[in-house]
Amino acid sequence: MHVLVVHNRYSSAQPSGENRVVDQEVALLRAAGHRAEVFERRSDDIAGRSLLGKAAVPLLVPWNPAVRRDLAARLRAERPDVVHVHNVFPLLSSAVLAACADAGVPVVATLHNYTQVCPPGTLHRDGRPCSECVGTTLSLPAVRHGCYRDSRLATVPLAVSLAVNRRRWWSGVERFFCISGAQRDLLVRSGMPADRLVVKHNFVPEPEVRRAGRGEHVLYLGRLAEAKGIGLLMTAWDRIAAAGGVGVPLVLAGGGPMEREVSAWAAGRDDVRYAGLWEPAECRRAVARSVAVVAPSMARETFGLVVAEAMAAEVPAVAARHGAFVELVEDGVSGLLHTPGDPASLAACIRRIAAGPDRNQEMGQAARRRYEQGFSPAVGLERLVEGYRTAIAGRTESMGGSK
């Protein structure tokens, strides 16, 4: 099968799970003998633009005519069987769908977030869940609140793109890959075509190393932002420390807007270590040395890559009881779920998962079995190719019916 993957890469200054998923899927397809090529734009390239070029970027968010021209030419030259679209913000735009329509190539799209119904794609605002724009046409609440980067001006291009391109997305994509059932349920309720939405969880490559002992630390690995629950985790850990601790330190790795606050909080403590940004190999080693991985997100995550990676390494997780985490973690079996936004509940779950080494090991083994059944490369490849074939067949049938 010949697949062309379309993706706007996120800035390298902030590690992106979405970039990682795209790279891993391309490698998976190639290893299985498929021809997988990439058509991409890079957000890093914006810095090298002239002042006028930088100022023009918001105008390209709803529609980039050069991308339509360039992609259409490539599609005519290469004639792939299917195009797989990931992120199109900010440099690709919905023009990629027009290019595919011009060339008559079927499209599948992975929905990594909620940008089909929420301009910033988070369904989270001011420290709490928000669905004000779900079901609306113009996303005016997002503009009023300045939901993207706390800026009304920066939010406008996203809101405009969502309003003018919604019909193009909903009619121009043969299959949407939702990365969790929770995400699909919300999108169906928002009015998206249910027959085009299928669940295809992200897969996780087989880890180079799995946990061999009891673990050396509790690990938070991810973006240092309020929506990810980092403030909640600090409050919960202070409660744990005041009660005597759990015998291992908390290690926090990542970067983001709360980096300075996290660094100051961790400074001078024996029970906390802030590690900054790690290379991927170091992240994998740290996961395998963990008593547990903590994912206390305040937002309703569409997946939970770090949790799946921990499961692959035979490490249980403590995660918030909402969004995709409920699908990933079987509470009390392969990990523990805490009440979202509740520091006491989070602290209790961390104490519980660290208190019994034998039970912790059993949870880790159950987590590994869950990984093998649902998130392994073999499962990921099967679901990916199945989605492509369904999209190709759907396009062929619709073309036949129109003749």
NORBEL-V659134 format. One record per pair of residues at least 24 apart in sequence whose C-alpha atoms are under 7 Angstrom apart, sorted by the first residue. I is the first residue (numbers start at 0). J is the second residue. Records with the same first field share a line. If there is no record, write none. Layout:
# NORBEL-V659134
I=J / J
This chain:
# NORBEL-V659134
0=33 / 34 / 80
1=33 / 34 / 35 / 79 / 80 / 81
2=34 / 35 / 36 / 79 / 80 / 81 / 82
3=35 / 36 / 37 / 38 / 79 / 81 / 82 / 83
4=36 / 37 / 38 / 82 / 83 / 84
5=37 / 38 / 39 / 83 / 84 / 85
6=38 / 39 / 40 / 84 / 85 / 86 / 87
7=39 / 40 / 41 / 42 / 86 / 87 / 88 / 90 / 91
8=40 / 41 / 42
9=41 / 42
10=42 / 43
11=43
27=380
40=90 / 91
57=156
59=89 / 90 / 92
60=88 / 89 / 90 / 92 / 156 / 157 / 160
61=92 / 93 / 156 / 159 / 160
62=92 / 93 / 94
63=91 / 92 / 94
64=94
66=91 / 94 / 95
67=94 / 95 / 97 / 98
70=95 / 98
71=98 / 99 / 101 / 102
74=102
75=102
80=104
81=105 / 106 / 387 / 391
82=106 / 107
83=107 / 108
84=108 / 109
85=109
93=164
96=171
105=173 / 390 / 391 / 394
106=172 / 173 / 390
107=172 / 173 / 174 / 175 / 390
108=172 / 174 / 175 / 176
109=175 / 176 / 177
110=175 / 176 / 177 / 178
111=178 / 301
112=301
115=161
118=157 / 158 / 161
119=146 / 147
121=298
123=298
126=225 / 226
127=297
128=298
133=189
134=189 / 190
136=162
137=162
173=390 / 393
174=390
178=301 / 302
179=301 / 302 / 323
181=322 / 323
182=301
199=382
200=374
201=374 / 379
202=374 / 375 / 376 / 379
203=307 / 308 / 374 / 375 / 376
204=375 / 376
205=311 / 375
206=311 / 312
208=284 / 287 / 312
209=287 / 312 / 313
210=287 / 288 / 312 / 313 / 314
213=290 / 356
214=288 / 289 / 290
215=247 / 288 / 289 / 290
216=247 / 248 / 249 / 250 / 288 / 289 / 290
217=247 / 248 / 249 / 250 / 289 / 290 / 291 / 292
218=249 / 250 / 251 / 289 / 291 / 292 / 293
219=250 / 251 / 252 / 292 / 293 / 294
220=251 / 252 / 253
221=252 / 253
222=253 / 254 / 255
223=253 / 254 / 255 / 256 / 257 / 258
224=255 / 256 / 257
226=296 / 297 / 298
227=295 / 296 / 297 / 298
228=295 / 296 / 297
231=340 / 342
232=295 / 342
234=342
235=342 / 343 / 345 / 346
236=346
238=346
239=346
245=350 / 353
250=274
252=276 / 277
287=312 / 314
289=314
290=314 / 353
291=315 / 316 / 317
292=316 / 317
293=317 / 318
294=318 / 319
295=319
297=339 / 340
307=370
310=363 / 366 / 367 / 370
311=367 / 370
312=367
313=363 / 364 / 366 / 367
314=363 / 366
315=362 / 363 / 366
317=348 / 349
332=362 / 365
333=362 / 363 / 365 / 366
334=362
